[in-house]
Amino acid sequence: MPGATPNRAYPYPVPADTTDIPGDIQRLAEAVDADLCDLTANIPLRPAVRLRGTNATVCATLDPLNTGEELSFDIEDFNTGLTYLVSQGTVVNEGFVFRIRPQLAGFYQAVGTVAIPRPTTGTSRNMLAVSILKNSITAVRNSNHLQPSASDGIRTGSARTGIHMNGTTDYLSLKFSSSVAAGGLDAYTVTERTLTLVRMSPTYP
């Protein structure tokens, strides 16, 4: 009679068993396969969503009044059970705003990406930045001080952070900003962008 492992009950032959190498391997493989299916089926999915924006967007930056442009999204790439609300409009000195309100309280991992193409004008920028904002306050900002060159093509800027959300009024937005060496108003066109939210824990705050 074959033995079984103490933890997962995988079968194995004992010395008194009739030699049956193909059969023993098959029984072990099938036991492992069934066990892994059961284990993975019982792993709960974290509530998460990824939003994507596809239209080219001209982002105006005029410090200190307008510190960049909040980016919109038109596609939901996936959603594993994270309910959210969207608000959009215009705000004085900020221009267009697009805000995501997760409807589950907890601690979130937020990741934003922006496709930054080579500029079509000869204007030299000394800063290109991607920011994630919570309630209009910068939670994280990642900047690059070199604009894409001819050999770069499209560069991807990104920002990520862990952040507590109250599940009702707290909102997140993704912002792009740039600045020209001479100072003053700048307008920079970006293309595809994403914002991914993963609820890592229900703990709040």
Protein Blocks (a to p, Z undefined) as FASTA:
>chain_A
ZZddfklopacddfkbccdfklmmmmmmmmmmmmmmmmmmmpccddddddddfbdcdddd
ddfkbgcjcdddfbdfbachiacdddddddehklpadddddfbecdddddddddddddfb
fbdcfbdcddddeehiafbdcddfbdcdfklopaddddddddddehlmpccddddddddf
kgpjddddddddddddddfbfcdZZ
